[in-house]
Amino acid sequence: MWPSPAERPDTADRVTPVELFFDVVFVLTITQLARLLEADLHWTGLGRTVLIFGLLWYLYTGYVWLTNHVPPRRPGRKLLLFAGMAGFLITAVALPDALTGSGLLFGVGYLVVVLVHLTLFARSTARAGVRRLAPYNLGAAALVIAAGLLTGPAVPALWIAAVLTQSVLPYLTPRHSWIGVAASFQVNAAYFVERHGLLLIVALGETVIAIGMGVPPDHLGPGTVGAVVLALALPAALWWTYFTDTPRTEHALADAAPATRTRLTAHTYVFGHFVLLLGVVLTATGLHAVVAHPDEPSGWPAALALSGGPALFLAGMADARRTFGTGRRGDRLAVAALILLTLPVGATVNGSLHLAVVTALLTVMLVADRRRHDIPAVTGVRRAGRT
C-alpha cells in the first residue's frame, strides 16, 4: 500500500502531476520560439532565439532543482508553483516582441518566476545555496525589466548582460555564488532523468501538434500527406535516440558521489539540455517549412534549420555520453556531421526529400545501435562515485 503524502519523506521521488502540468505550460515557450525563428529565419533571428531561450531555460532548470528539494505535494506549494506557471505563461505570451514592444511585460512575468522560485527554495535544506543564488537571479530580472523600459542597442546589451549574470558570472565568482556551496544541493538521479524525459516528450509532441494544425485542409495532396508523416517520423527518431540512453544515464548518475552528481547534473541538464532543446526548436522550424512547401526546395535558411536541429540534438546526446561514460559519442557526432552534409538536398532539390534523408540517417543509426547491443559499463562515473 502506498504511503500517504503526509507519511512520505519531504524529498523528490517521482514527478508529480502538477510538475507535468508545469512542463506543458513551459513548452509554450518552445512553440513560441519556433514561430519567432520561422518568421525571421536569419542569423539575427537565431541570435534572438538563443538569447531568449537561454534566459528562460536557465530558470526552468532552477525549478527542476527546486522541486527536487521541495516536492509540490502540499497545497501551499502547489499554489505557489501555479504562480510560477503564470509567470512563465506571461513570458511566453510576450515572447514574440520581448526585445521590442512587449519587453516590460516579459520582464514582469520573469520577475514573478524568479520570486516564486526563491520563495519556495528558501524553504528547502539548500538555504545556503539559495541565499547565494538570489542576487544573480534577481539581478538578471532587473536587467530584463530595465531593457523593457528602453529602446535601441541598449536592449540586446541588457539581455546579454542578464544571461551572463545568471549563467556565467556565478562560475567567475565561486566564493560569492552558489558554486561555492554546491554541496548543499542534493540530486535525486531518478527524478532528474524522469523530469527531463517528460519535458522532451511534451516538447516533441507539441512540435507534431503545431505542424498538424498548421496544414491547410485545401492543400492535402499526396506530397503534403507524405511530408506530414515524415514530420512525425523525425521527432519520433529524436525521441528514440534520447530514450535509448536514459536508463544508462540514470544508473551512472545514481552511482556517482553526491558532490560529483551535482556537478554532472549541472553540466548535462543545464548546459547540455539547452543545446539539445535548442535543436528541437530548430527542427520544428525546419519541419514547418517542409510541410508548407513539400514539393519545393526549402531554401538555405530552412534547410539549415532542418539539418542543424537534429545535429545539435545529437551533439547534446554525445556530450551526455562523454560526461557519464555511457556509450560511443563518436557515433552520434558522425551522424550529426552526415546530417549537416545533407543541407544542399533541402536547399536546392526538395524539402521532403531532405526530411526523408535526415530521418533515414537517424533510423539507421538507431538500428545499428540495437544490432551492436551497445550497452557499455559506466566505469568512468562509477569510479568518480567511489573516490
C-alpha positions in Angstrom: 0.0 0.0 0.0 1.4 3.4 -1.0 2.1 5.8 1.9 0.0 9.0 2.1 1.6 12.3 1.2 2.0 13.2 4.9 3.9 9.9 5.5 6.3 10.2 2.6 9.7 11.9 3.1 9.9 15.5 2.1 12.2 14.8 -0.9 11.5 14.1 -4.5 10.9 10.5 -5.5 9.0 10.8 -8.8 7.4 13.6 -10.9 4.0 14.7 -9.7 1.1 15.7 -11.9 1.4 19.4 -11.1 5.0 19.3 -12.3 4.0 17.7 -15.6 1.3 20.5 -15.9 4.1 23.0 -15.3 6.1 21.5 -18.1 3.2 21.7 -20.5 3.0 25.5 -19.7 6.7 25.9 -20.2 6.7 24.1 -23.6 4.6 27.0 -24.9 7.9 28.9 -24.8 9.5 26.4 -27.2 6.5 26.7 -29.5 6.7 30.4 -29.5 10.4 30.4 -30.2 9.9 28.1 -33.2 7.3 30.6 -34.6 9.6 33.5 -33.9 12.5 31.9 -35.6 10.3 30.9 -38.6 9.2 34.5 -39.0 12.8 35.7 -39.0 14.9 32.8 -40.3 18.2 34.5 -40.4 21.2 34.9 -38.1 19.6 37.8 -36.2 16.5 35.7 -35.6 18.7 32.8 -34.4 20.6 35.1 -32.1 17.4 36.4 -30.6 16.1 32.9 -30.2 19.3 31.7 -28.4 19.2 34.8 -26.1 15.6 34.4 -25.1 15.7 30.6 -24.6 19.0 30.9 -22.7 17.3 33.2 -20.2 14.2 31.1 -19.8 15.9 27.7 -19.8 18.2 28.6 -17.0 15.3 29.4 -14.8 13.3 26.4 -15.9 16.2 24.2 -14.7 16.1 26.2 -11.5 12.6 25.0 -11.0 13.6 21.4 -11.5 16.3 21.8 -8.8 13.6 23.4 -6.7 11.1 20.6 -6.9 13.9 18.1 -6.5 14.3 19.6 -3.0 10.7 20.8 -2.3 8.3 18.4 -3.9 4.9 20.2 -4.5 2.8 17.8 -2.5 1.3 20.3 -0.1 -1.5 22.7 -1.2 0.6 25.8 -0.4 3.5 24.6 -2.5 1.2 23.7 -5.4 -0.4 27.2 -5.3 3.0 28.8 -5.4 4.0 26.6 -8.3 0.9 27.7 -10.2 2.0 31.3 -9.6 5.3 30.3 -11.2 3.4 28.8 -14.2 1.6 32.1 -14.5 4.9 34.0 -14.7 6.2 31.6 -17.4 2.9 31.9 -19.3 3.2 35.7 -19.3 6.8 35.5 -20.6 5.6 33.1 -23.4 2.8 35.4 -24.4 5.1 38.4 -24.5 8.0 36.4 -26.1 7.5 37.4 -29.8 8.2 41.1 -29.1 10.2 40.7 -26.0 13.2 42.6 -27.4 11.0 45.3 -28.9 7.4 46.0 -28.0 6.4 43.8 -25.0 9.7 43.7 -23.2 8.4 45.2 -20.0 5.6 42.6 -19.8 8.1 39.9 -20.4 10.3 41.3 -17.6 7.4 41.5 -15.1 6.5 37.8 -15.9 10.1 36.9 -15.4 10.3 38.7 -12.1 7.3 36.7 -10.9 9.0 33.4 -11.9 12.2 34.4 -10.0 10.4 35.5 -6.9 8.3 32.3 -6.7 11.4 30.2 -7.2 13.3 31.9 -4.4 10.3 31.9 -2.1 9.8 28.1 -2.4 13.5 27.3 -2.5 14.1 29.2 0.7 12.1 26.5 2.5 14.4 23.7 1.4 17.5 22.2 3.0 19.6 24.1 0.4 19.1 27.6 2.0 22.9 28.3 1.9 22.9 27.9 -1.8 19.6 29.8 -2.3 21.0 32.8 -0.5 23.9 33.0 -2.9 21.7 32.3 -5.9 19.2 35.1 -5.2 21.4 38.1 -6.1 22.2 36.7 -9.6 18.6 35.7 -10.5 17.2 39.0 -9.1 19.9 40.9 -10.9 19.0 39.2 -14.2 15.3 40.0 -13.7 16.2 43.7 -13.0 18.2 43.9 -16.2 15.4 42.4 -18.3 12.9 44.9 -16.8 15.3 47.7 -17.5 15.6 46.5 -21.1 11.8 46.7 -21.3 11.9 50.4 -20.4 14.4 51.2 -23.1 14.8 51.1 -26.9 17.7 50.7 -29.3 21.0 48.9 -28.9 20.8 49.0 -25.1 18.0 46.4 -25.2 20.0 43.4 -26.6 23.0 44.6 -24.5 21.0 44.4 -21.3 19.6 41.0 -22.3 23.1 39.6 -22.9 24.1 41.0 -19.5 21.1 39.3 -17.9 22.0 35.9 -19.4 25.7 36.3 -18.4 24.7 37.3 -14.9 22.8 34.1 -14.4 24.8 31.5 -16.2 28.4 32.7 -16.4 29.0 35.2 -13.5 28.4 32.6 -10.7 31.3 30.5 -12.2 33.6 33.5 -12.2 32.8 34.4 -8.6 32.5 31.0 -7.0 33.3 32.3 -3.5 30.2 34.5 -3.6 27.8 32.4 -5.6 26.0 29.1 -5.3 29.0 27.3 -6.9 30.9 27.7 -3.7 28.2 25.8 -1.8 27.1 23.4 -4.5 27.2 20.5 -2.0 24.1 22.0 -0.3 22.1 21.0 -3.4 21.1 17.3 -3.5 20.2 15.5 -6.7 17.8 12.6 -7.0 19.0 10.9 -10.2 15.8 9.1 -11.0 13.8 12.3 -10.6 16.1 14.4 -12.8 16.1 11.8 -15.6 12.3 11.3 -15.4 11.6 15.1 -15.3 13.7 15.9 -18.3 12.4 12.9 -20.3 8.8 14.0 -19.7 9.7 17.6 -20.8 11.2 16.2 -24.0 8.1 14.1 -24.7 5.9 17.2 -24.3 8.2 19.3 -26.4 8.3 16.8 -29.3 4.6 16.2 -29.0 3.8 19.9 -29.2 6.0 20.1 -32.3 4.0 17.5 -34.0 0.7 19.1 -32.9 1.8 22.5 -34.2 2.7 21.0 -37.6 -0.6 19.2 -37.9 -2.7 22.2 -37.0 -0.7 24.3 -39.5 -1.6 22.3 -42.5 -4.4 23.9 -44.6 -7.2 21.5 -45.4 -7.3 22.6 -49.1 -3.6 21.6 -49.5 -3.9 17.9 -48.5 -2.3 16.4 -51.6 -0.1 13.3 -51.7 3.1 15.5 -51.2 1.7 17.2 -48.1 0.4 14.0 -46.6 3.8 12.4 -47.1 5.6 15.4 -45.6 3.2 15.3 -42.6 4.0 11.6 -42.0 7.7 12.3 -42.2 7.2 15.3 -39.9 6.1 12.7 -37.3 8.9 10.3 -38.1 11.7 12.7 -37.4 10.5 13.7 -33.9 9.9 10.0 -33.2 13.5 9.3 -34.2 14.8 12.0 -31.9 12.6 10.6 -29.1 14.0 7.1 -29.7 17.6 8.5 -29.7 17.0 10.2 -26.3 15.4 7.3 -24.5 18.0 4.8 -25.8 20.4 6.5 -23.4 18.3 7.4 -20.4 18.5 4.1 -18.4 22.3 4.1 -18.5 22.4 7.8 -17.7 20.2 7.3 -14.6 22.3 4.4 -13.5 25.5 6.4 -13.9 24.2 9.5 -12.2 22.9 7.4 -9.2 26.3 5.7 -8.9 28.2 9.0 -8.6 29.2 10.5 -5.3 26.9 13.4 -4.1 29.3 16.2 -5.0 30.1 14.6 -8.3 26.4 14.0 -9.0 25.6 17.7 -8.5 28.4 18.7 -10.9 27.4 16.2 -13.6 23.7 17.2 -13.3 24.5 20.9 -13.7 26.7 20.2 -16.8 24.3 17.8 -18.6 20.8 19.0 -17.6 21.5 22.8 -17.6 24.0 23.3 -20.4 23.8 20.0 -22.4 20.0 20.0 -22.5 20.0 23.7 -23.5 21.8 22.6 -26.7 19.5 19.6 -27.1 16.3 21.5 -26.8 17.6 24.3 -29.0 17.9 21.6 -31.5 14.2 20.8 -31.1 13.3 24.4 -31.8 15.4 24.4 -35.0 13.9 21.1 -36.0 10.4 22.4 -35.6 11.2 25.4 -37.7 12.6 23.3 -40.5 9.6 20.9 -40.4 7.2 23.8 -40.7 9.0 25.0 -43.9 8.9 21.5 -45.4 5.2 20.9 -44.7 4.3 24.3 -46.1 6.0 23.6 -49.4 6.7 19.8 -49.6 7.3 19.7 -53.4 9.8 22.6 -53.5 13.3 23.3 -52.2 13.2 24.8 -48.7 16.0 27.3 -49.3 19.2 27.5 -47.4 17.9 29.0 -44.1 15.1 26.4 -43.6 17.4 23.6 -44.8 20.0 24.7 -42.2 17.3 24.6 -39.5 16.2 21.1 -40.5 19.8 19.8 -40.6 21.1 21.9 -37.7 18.3 21.0 -35.3 18.9 17.2 -35.3 22.7 17.8 -35.4 22.5 19.9 -32.3 20.3 17.3 -30.7 22.9 14.6 -31.4 25.7 16.9 -30.1 23.8 17.2 -26.8 23.4 13.4 -26.6 27.1 12.9 -27.5 28.1 15.3 -24.7 26.0 13.4 -22.2 27.6 10.1 -23.3 31.0 11.6 -22.8 30.1 13.1 -19.4 28.7 9.9 -18.0 30.8 7.4 -20.0 27.7 5.6 -21.1 28.3 5.0 -24.8 30.1 5.8 -28.1 29.8 9.5 -28.6 31.6 9.2 -32.0 28.5 7.5 -33.5 26.3 10.4 -32.6 28.8 13.0 -33.8 29.4 11.2 -37.1 25.7 11.0 -37.9 25.4 14.7 -36.9 28.1 15.5 -39.5 26.3 13.4 -42.1 23.1 15.2 -41.5 24.8 18.6 -41.9 26.1 17.3 -45.3 22.5 16.8 -46.5 21.9 20.6 -46.4 22.1 21.1 -50.2 19.4 18.5 -50.7 16.8 20.6 -48.9 18.2 24.0 -50.1 18.3 23.3 -53.8 16.5 20.0 -54.6 13.4 19.2 -52.4 12.4 19.8 -48.8 10.5 16.5 -48.4 13.5 14.5 -49.8 15.8 16.3 -47.3 13.5 15.4 -44.5 13.4 11.7 -45.6 17.2 11.5 -45.8 17.7 13.1 -42.3 15.1 10.7 -40.8 16.7 7.7 -42.6 20.1 8.6 -41.2 18.8 8.7 -37.7 16.9 5.4 -38.2 20.0 3.6 -39.5 22.0 4.9 -36.5 19.4 3.6 -34.1 19.0 0.2 -35.8 22.8 -0.2 -35.8 22.8 0.6 -32.0 20.4 -2.2 -31.4 22.3 -4.7 -33.5 25.5 -4.0 -31.7 23.8 -4.2 -28.3 25.9 -1.2 -27.4 25.5 -1.2 -23.6 28.9 -0.3 -22.2 29.7 -0.3 -18.5 29.6 3.2 -16.9 33.0 2.8 -15.4 34.1 6.4 -15.6 31.3 7.8 -13.4 31.3 4.8 -11.1 35.0 5.4 -10.4 34.2 9.1 -9.7 31.5 8.0 -7.3 33.9 5.8 -5.3 36.6 8.4 -4.9 
